[in-house]
Amino acid sequence: IVSGSRDKTIKGWDINSREEVFTLEGHSKPLSTIAMTRDNRFIVSGSRDKLIKLWDMKSHREILSLKGHTKPIETIVVTSDGMRIIS
């Protein structure tokens, strides 16, 4: 399970133990939306900081930060082929 929060982090959880297994930090304002690619290789996050970030699930590192929105990101959808992010 992956969750995004007002504390500006993304957390991964082990469903069996119910314990946190990783934390991703990089947004400067609260998260408003997250999505995963169908193959579970990447997490995409959107925040009130107007940024979209792409994270690698294996390394738990930020791969890409997309700038350009003039308003906070409210929704993100990853296409079924994993090739496009819609916000």
C-alpha positions as CSV (number, residue, x, y, z in Angstrom):
1,I,0.0,0.0,0.0
2,V,1.2,3.5,-0.8
3,S,-0.2,6.7,0.7
4,G,0.4,10.4,0.3
5,S,-0.1,12.9,3.1
6,R,-0.4,16.5,4.3
7,D,3.0,16.0,5.9
8,K,4.5,16.2,2.3
9,T,5.6,12.6,2.2
10,I,4.7,9.4,0.4
11,K,4.8,6.3,2.6
12,G,4.9,2.6,1.7
13,W,3.3,0.1,4.0
14,D,3.6,-3.7,4.4
15,I,0.0,-4.9,4.3
16,N,0.7,-8.0,6.5
17,S,2.7,-6.3,9.3
18,R,0.9,-3.0,8.9
19,E,4.3,-1.3,9.3
20,E,5.9,1.5,7.3
21,V,8.6,0.2,4.9
22,F,9.7,3.4,3.2
23,T,9.2,7.2,3.2
24,L,9.7,9.5,0.1
25,E,10.4,13.1,0.7
26,G,10.7,15.9,-1.9
27,H,7.5,18.0,-2.1
28,S,7.5,21.4,-0.3
29,K,3.7,21.4,0.3
30,P,1.1,18.8,1.1
31,L,0.4,16.0,-1.4
32,S,-3.0,16.1,-3.0
33,T,-2.8,13.0,-5.3
34,I,-0.7,9.9,-6.0
35,A,-0.9,7.2,-8.6
36,M,1.1,4.1,-9.5
37,T,2.0,2.7,-12.9
38,R,0.2,-0.6,-13.7
39,D,3.5,-2.5,-13.5
40,N,4.1,-1.0,-10.0
41,R,7.5,0.3,-11.0
42,F,6.8,3.9,-10.5
43,I,4.8,6.3,-8.2
44,V,3.6,9.6,-9.5
45,S,2.8,12.3,-7.0
46,G,1.1,15.7,-7.3
47,S,1.2,18.4,-4.7
48,R,0.0,21.9,-3.7
49,D,3.6,22.9,-4.6
50,K,2.5,22.7,-8.3
51,L,4.9,19.9,-9.0
52,I,4.5,16.4,-10.4
53,K,7.2,14.0,-9.3
54,L,8.0,10.5,-10.6
55,W,9.5,8.1,-8.1
56,D,11.2,4.7,-8.6
57,M,9.6,2.0,-6.4
58,K,12.8,-0.1,-6.4
59,S,15.3,2.5,-5.3
60,H,12.8,4.8,-3.5
61,R,14.3,7.8,-5.3
62,E,12.9,10.7,-7.2
63,I,13.5,10.3,-10.9
64,L,11.9,13.4,-12.3
65,S,10.2,16.6,-11.2
66,L,7.8,18.3,-13.7
67,K,7.3,22.1,-13.4
68,G,4.8,24.2,-15.3
69,H,1.5,24.2,-13.5
70,T,0.3,27.5,-12.2
71,K,-2.1,26.0,-9.7
72,P,-1.8,23.1,-7.2
73,I,-2.1,19.6,-8.7
74,E,-5.4,18.1,-7.8
75,T,-5.6,14.8,-9.8
76,I,-3.1,12.5,-11.6
77,V,-3.9,9.6,-13.8
78,V,-1.4,7.3,-15.4
79,T,-2.4,5.8,-18.7
80,S,-2.8,2.0,-18.8
81,D,0.4,1.6,-20.9
82,G,2.3,3.7,-18.3
83,M,3.6,6.1,-21.0
84,R,1.6,9.2,-20.1
85,I,0.7,11.1,-17.0
86,I,-2.5,13.2,-17.1
87,S,-3.0,16.0,-14.5
